[in-house]
Amino acid sequence: MAQKREINQPSTDFALPRENYKYLLIGFLIIIIGFALMIGGRSEDPNIFNGDEIFSFRRITLAPIIVLAGFAFEIWAIMRKPKGE
């Protein structure tokens, strides 16, 4: 009778250890920071094109590198094994 209760109870085990979820959250925040760096470049007058602001180093180079680093960090966080195992 005790075995049936164990089989019918939902499992509370997660796919990853708790520490990995913390790293996943950090990676998600890195990705959000990268996308936040891409925001902007709007002109006050729609008839004026300001290429220097739109095509700045921050939006074209730095932000995509940070986003890709965040995704790489996410992959590492998923693949990482805890120290105890």
Chimera marker file (.cmm) of the C-alpha trace (Angstrom):
<marker_set name="trace">
<marker id="1" x="0.000" y="0.000" z="0.000" r="1" g="1" b="0" radius="0.5"/>
<marker id="2" x="2.844" y="2.425" z="0.804" r="1" g="1" b="0" radius="0.5"/>
<marker id="3" x="4.398" y="1.819" z="-2.617" r="1" g="1" b="0" radius="0.5"/>
<marker id="4" x="1.261" y="2.924" z="-4.476" r="1" g="1" b="0" radius="0.5"/>
<marker id="5" x="1.291" y="6.267" z="-2.675" r="1" g="1" b="0" radius="0.5"/>
<marker id="6" x="4.883" y="6.887" z="-3.753" r="1" g="1" b="0" radius="0.5"/>
<marker id="7" x="4.084" y="6.058" z="-7.378" r="1" g="1" b="0" radius="0.5"/>
<marker id="8" x="1.016" y="8.294" z="-7.533" r="1" g="1" b="0" radius="0.5"/>
<marker id="9" x="2.652" y="11.306" z="-5.883" r="1" g="1" b="0" radius="0.5"/>
<marker id="10" x="4.034" y="13.899" z="-8.272" r="1" g="1" b="0" radius="0.5"/>
<marker id="11" x="7.791" y="14.199" z="-8.376" r="1" g="1" b="0" radius="0.5"/>
<marker id="12" x="9.254" y="17.346" z="-6.816" r="1" g="1" b="0" radius="0.5"/>
<marker id="13" x="12.693" y="16.872" z="-8.348" r="1" g="1" b="0" radius="0.5"/>
<marker id="14" x="13.818" y="19.531" z="-10.797" r="1" g="1" b="0" radius="0.5"/>
<marker id="15" x="15.828" y="18.831" z="-13.912" r="1" g="1" b="0" radius="0.5"/>
<marker id="16" x="18.768" y="20.892" z="-12.663" r="1" g="1" b="0" radius="0.5"/>
<marker id="17" x="20.218" y="21.623" z="-9.228" r="1" g="1" b="0" radius="0.5"/>
<marker id="18" x="19.265" y="24.872" z="-7.518" r="1" g="1" b="0" radius="0.5"/>
<marker id="19" x="22.667" y="26.457" z="-8.170" r="1" g="1" b="0" radius="0.5"/>
<marker id="20" x="22.239" y="25.995" z="-11.933" r="1" g="1" b="0" radius="0.5"/>
<marker id="21" x="18.961" y="27.921" z="-11.831" r="1" g="1" b="0" radius="0.5"/>
<marker id="22" x="20.786" y="30.816" z="-10.198" r="1" g="1" b="0" radius="0.5"/>
<marker id="23" x="23.298" y="30.792" z="-13.050" r="1" g="1" b="0" radius="0.5"/>
<marker id="24" x="20.440" y="30.663" z="-15.568" r="1" g="1" b="0" radius="0.5"/>
<marker id="25" x="18.953" y="33.779" z="-13.993" r="1" g="1" b="0" radius="0.5"/>
<marker id="26" x="22.319" y="35.556" z="-14.180" r="1" g="1" b="0" radius="0.5"/>
<marker id="27" x="22.616" y="34.618" z="-17.866" r="1" g="1" b="0" radius="0.5"/>
<marker id="28" x="19.103" y="35.904" z="-18.516" r="1" g="1" b="0" radius="0.5"/>
<marker id="29" x="20.027" y="39.220" z="-16.889" r="1" g="1" b="0" radius="0.5"/>
<marker id="30" x="23.149" y="39.453" z="-19.088" r="1" g="1" b="0" radius="0.5"/>
<marker id="31" x="20.963" y="38.972" z="-22.176" r="1" g="1" b="0" radius="0.5"/>
<marker id="32" x="18.527" y="41.652" z="-20.950" r="1" g="1" b="0" radius="0.5"/>
<marker id="33" x="21.438" y="44.082" z="-20.437" r="1" g="1" b="0" radius="0.5"/>
<marker id="34" x="22.625" y="43.398" z="-23.992" r="1" g="1" b="0" radius="0.5"/>
<marker id="35" x="19.207" y="44.134" z="-25.441" r="1" g="1" b="0" radius="0.5"/>
<marker id="36" x="18.900" y="47.255" z="-23.274" r="1" g="1" b="0" radius="0.5"/>
<marker id="37" x="22.152" y="48.532" z="-24.786" r="1" g="1" b="0" radius="0.5"/>
<marker id="38" x="20.567" y="48.263" z="-28.245" r="1" g="1" b="0" radius="0.5"/>
<marker id="39" x="17.703" y="50.581" z="-27.313" r="1" g="1" b="0" radius="0.5"/>
<marker id="40" x="17.688" y="54.125" z="-28.642" r="1" g="1" b="0" radius="0.5"/>
<marker id="41" x="18.883" y="55.979" z="-31.689" r="1" g="1" b="0" radius="0.5"/>
<marker id="42" x="15.575" y="57.679" z="-32.366" r="1" g="1" b="0" radius="0.5"/>
<marker id="43" x="15.586" y="61.145" z="-33.860" r="1" g="1" b="0" radius="0.5"/>
<marker id="44" x="13.319" y="63.906" z="-32.588" r="1" g="1" b="0" radius="0.5"/>
<marker id="45" x="12.452" y="64.835" z="-36.166" r="1" g="1" b="0" radius="0.5"/>
<marker id="46" x="11.386" y="61.890" z="-38.379" r="1" g="1" b="0" radius="0.5"/>
<marker id="47" x="12.757" y="63.689" z="-41.445" r="1" g="1" b="0" radius="0.5"/>
<marker id="48" x="16.323" y="63.706" z="-40.051" r="1" g="1" b="0" radius="0.5"/>
<marker id="49" x="18.437" y="60.553" z="-40.191" r="1" g="1" b="0" radius="0.5"/>
<marker id="50" x="21.207" y="60.391" z="-37.597" r="1" g="1" b="0" radius="0.5"/>
<marker id="51" x="23.409" y="57.510" z="-38.696" r="1" g="1" b="0" radius="0.5"/>
<marker id="52" x="26.094" y="58.156" z="-36.075" r="1" g="1" b="0" radius="0.5"/>
<marker id="53" x="23.660" y="57.477" z="-33.251" r="1" g="1" b="0" radius="0.5"/>
<marker id="54" x="21.972" y="54.464" z="-34.837" r="1" g="1" b="0" radius="0.5"/>
<marker id="55" x="25.193" y="52.819" z="-36.029" r="1" g="1" b="0" radius="0.5"/>
<marker id="56" x="27.196" y="53.504" z="-32.877" r="1" g="1" b="0" radius="0.5"/>
<marker id="57" x="29.748" y="51.064" z="-31.472" r="1" g="1" b="0" radius="0.5"/>
<marker id="58" x="27.451" y="50.348" z="-28.525" r="1" g="1" b="0" radius="0.5"/>
<marker id="59" x="24.475" y="49.250" z="-30.662" r="1" g="1" b="0" radius="0.5"/>
<marker id="60" x="26.283" y="47.508" z="-33.514" r="1" g="1" b="0" radius="0.5"/>
<marker id="61" x="29.191" y="45.797" z="-31.748" r="1" g="1" b="0" radius="0.5"/>
<marker id="62" x="29.064" y="45.842" z="-27.957" r="1" g="1" b="0" radius="0.5"/>
<marker id="63" x="25.407" y="44.907" z="-27.398" r="1" g="1" b="0" radius="0.5"/>
<marker id="64" x="25.381" y="41.860" z="-29.726" r="1" g="1" b="0" radius="0.5"/>
<marker id="65" x="28.588" y="40.577" z="-28.128" r="1" g="1" b="0" radius="0.5"/>
<marker id="66" x="27.005" y="40.876" z="-24.672" r="1" g="1" b="0" radius="0.5"/>
<marker id="67" x="23.843" y="39.092" z="-25.869" r="1" g="1" b="0" radius="0.5"/>
<marker id="68" x="25.884" y="36.240" z="-27.366" r="1" g="1" b="0" radius="0.5"/>
<marker id="69" x="27.944" y="36.021" z="-24.176" r="1" g="1" b="0" radius="0.5"/>
<marker id="70" x="24.690" y="35.751" z="-22.229" r="1" g="1" b="0" radius="0.5"/>
<marker id="71" x="23.506" y="32.878" z="-24.419" r="1" g="1" b="0" radius="0.5"/>
<marker id="72" x="26.884" y="31.148" z="-24.034" r="1" g="1" b="0" radius="0.5"/>
<marker id="73" x="26.597" y="31.602" z="-20.272" r="1" g="1" b="0" radius="0.5"/>
<marker id="74" x="23.105" y="30.056" z="-20.401" r="1" g="1" b="0" radius="0.5"/>
<marker id="75" x="24.448" y="26.989" z="-22.225" r="1" g="1" b="0" radius="0.5"/>
<marker id="76" x="27.238" y="26.680" z="-19.662" r="1" g="1" b="0" radius="0.5"/>
<marker id="77" x="24.738" y="26.985" z="-16.811" r="1" g="1" b="0" radius="0.5"/>
<marker id="78" x="22.624" y="24.175" z="-18.255" r="1" g="1" b="0" radius="0.5"/>
<marker id="79" x="25.582" y="21.874" z="-18.920" r="1" g="1" b="0" radius="0.5"/>
<marker id="80" x="27.372" y="22.577" z="-15.632" r="1" g="1" b="0" radius="0.5"/>
<marker id="81" x="27.562" y="19.734" z="-13.130" r="1" g="1" b="0" radius="0.5"/>
<marker id="82" x="27.382" y="20.541" z="-9.440" r="1" g="1" b="0" radius="0.5"/>
<marker id="83" x="30.571" y="20.088" z="-7.446" r="1" g="1" b="0" radius="0.5"/>
<marker id="84" x="29.041" y="17.417" z="-5.195" r="1" g="1" b="0" radius="0.5"/>
<marker id="85" x="28.402" y="14.955" z="-8.042" r="1" g="1" b="0" radius="0.5"/>
<link id1="1" id2="2" r="1" g="1" b="0" radius="0.2"/>
<link id1="2" id2="3" r="1" g="1" b="0" radius="0.2"/>
<link id1="3" id2="4" r="1" g="1" b="0" radius="0.2"/>
<link id1="4" id2="5" r="1" g="1" b="0" radius="0.2"/>
<link id1="5" id2="6" r="1" g="1" b="0" radius="0.2"/>
<link id1="6" id2="7" r="1" g="1" b="0" radius="0.2"/>
<link id1="7" id2="8" r="1" g="1" b="0" radius="0.2"/>
<link id1="8" id2="9" r="1" g="1" b="0" radius="0.2"/>
<link id1="9" id2="10" r="1" g="1" b="0" radius="0.2"/>
<link id1="10" id2="11" r="1" g="1" b="0" radius="0.2"/>
<link id1="11" id2="12" r="1" g="1" b="0" radius="0.2"/>
<link id1="12" id2="13" r="1" g="1" b="0" radius="0.2"/>
<link id1="13" id2="14" r="1" g="1" b="0" radius="0.2"/>
<link id1="14" id2="15" r="1" g="1" b="0" radius="0.2"/>
<link id1="15" id2="16" r="1" g="1" b="0" radius="0.2"/>
<link id1="16" id2="17" r="1" g="1" b="0" radius="0.2"/>
<link id1="17" id2="18" r="1" g="1" b="0" radius="0.2"/>
<link id1="18" id2="19" r="1" g="1" b="0" radius="0.2"/>
<link id1="19" id2="20" r="1" g="1" b="0" radius="0.2"/>
<link id1="20" id2="21" r="1" g="1" b="0" radius="0.2"/>
<link id1="21" id2="22" r="1" g="1" b="0" radius="0.2"/>
<link id1="22" id2="23" r="1" g="1" b="0" radius="0.2"/>
<link id1="23" id2="24" r="1" g="1" b="0" radius="0.2"/>
<link id1="24" id2="25" r="1" g="1" b="0" radius="0.2"/>
<link id1="25" id2="26" r="1" g="1" b="0" radius="0.2"/>
<link id1="26" id2="27" r="1" g="1" b="0" radius="0.2"/>
<link id1="27" id2="28" r="1" g="1" b="0" radius="0.2"/>
<link id1="28" id2="29" r="1" g="1" b="0" radius="0.2"/>
<link id1="29" id2="30" r="1" g="1" b="0" radius="0.2"/>
<link id1="30" id2="31" r="1" g="1" b="0" radius="0.2"/>
<link id1="31" id2="32" r="1" g="1" b="0" radius="0.2"/>
<link id1="32" id2="33" r="1" g="1" b="0" radius="0.2"/>
<link id1="33" id2="34" r="1" g="1" b="0" radius="0.2"/>
<link id1="34" id2="35" r="1" g="1" b="0" radius="0.2"/>
<link id1="35" id2="36" r="1" g="1" b="0" radius="0.2"/>
<link id1="36" id2="37" r="1" g="1" b="0" radius="0.2"/>
<link id1="37" id2="38" r="1" g="1" b="0" radius="0.2"/>
<link id1="38" id2="39" r="1" g="1" b="0" radius="0.2"/>
<link id1="39" id2="40" r="1" g="1" b="0" radius="0.2"/>
<link id1="40" id2="41" r="1" g="1" b="0" radius="0.2"/>
<link id1="41" id2="42" r="1" g="1" b="0" radius="0.2"/>
<link id1="42" id2="43" r="1" g="1" b="0" radius="0.2"/>
<link id1="43" id2="44" r="1" g="1" b="0" radius="0.2"/>
<link id1="44" id2="45" r="1" g="1" b="0" radius="0.2"/>
<link id1="45" id2="46" r="1" g="1" b="0" radius="0.2"/>
<link id1="46" id2="47" r="1" g="1" b="0" radius="0.2"/>
<link id1="47" id2="48" r="1" g="1" b="0" radius="0.2"/>
<link id1="48" id2="49" r="1" g="1" b="0" radius="0.2"/>
<link id1="49" id2="50" r="1" g="1" b="0" radius="0.2"/>
<link id1="50" id2="51" r="1" g="1" b="0" radius="0.2"/>
<link id1="51" id2="52" r="1" g="1" b="0" radius="0.2"/>
<link id1="52" id2="53" r="1" g="1" b="0" radius="0.2"/>
<link id1="53" id2="54" r="1" g="1" b="0" radius="0.2"/>
<link id1="54" id2="55" r="1" g="1" b="0" radius="0.2"/>
<link id1="55" id2="56" r="1" g="1" b="0" radius="0.2"/>
<link id1="56" id2="57" r="1" g="1" b="0" radius="0.2"/>
<link id1="57" id2="58" r="1" g="1" b="0" radius="0.2"/>
<link id1="58" id2="59" r="1" g="1" b="0" radius="0.2"/>
<link id1="59" id2="60" r="1" g="1" b="0" radius="0.2"/>
<link id1="60" id2="61" r="1" g="1" b="0" radius="0.2"/>
<link id1="61" id2="62" r="1" g="1" b="0" radius="0.2"/>
<link id1="62" id2="63" r="1" g="1" b="0" radius="0.2"/>
<link id1="63" id2="64" r="1" g="1" b="0" radius="0.2"/>
<link id1="64" id2="65" r="1" g="1" b="0" radius="0.2"/>
<link id1="65" id2="66" r="1" g="1" b="0" radius="0.2"/>
<link id1="66" id2="67" r="1" g="1" b="0" radius="0.2"/>
<link id1="67" id2="68" r="1" g="1" b="0" radius="0.2"/>
<link id1="68" id2="69" r="1" g="1" b="0" radius="0.2"/>
<link id1="69" id2="70" r="1" g="1" b="0" radius="0.2"/>
<link id1="70" id2="71" r="1" g="1" b="0" radius="0.2"/>
<link id1="71" id2="72" r="1" g="1" b="0" radius="0.2"/>
<link id1="72" id2="73" r="1" g="1" b="0" radius="0.2"/>
<link id1="73" id2="74" r="1" g="1" b="0" radius="0.2"/>
<link id1="74" id2="75" r="1" g="1" b="0" radius="0.2"/>
<link id1="75" id2="76" r="1" g="1" b="0" radius="0.2"/>
<link id1="76" id2="77" r="1" g="1" b="0" radius="0.2"/>
<link id1="77" id2="78" r="1" g="1" b="0" radius="0.2"/>
<link id1="78" id2="79" r="1" g="1" b="0" radius="0.2"/>
<link id1="79" id2="80" r="1" g="1" b="0" radius="0.2"/>
<link id1="80" id2="81" r="1" g="1" b="0" radius="0.2"/>
<link id1="81" id2="82" r="1" g="1" b="0" radius="0.2"/>
<link id1="82" id2="83" r="1" g="1" b="0" radius="0.2"/>
<link id1="83" id2="84" r="1" g="1" b="0" radius="0.2"/>
<link id1="84" id2="85" r="1" g="1" b="0" radius="0.2"/>
</marker_set>
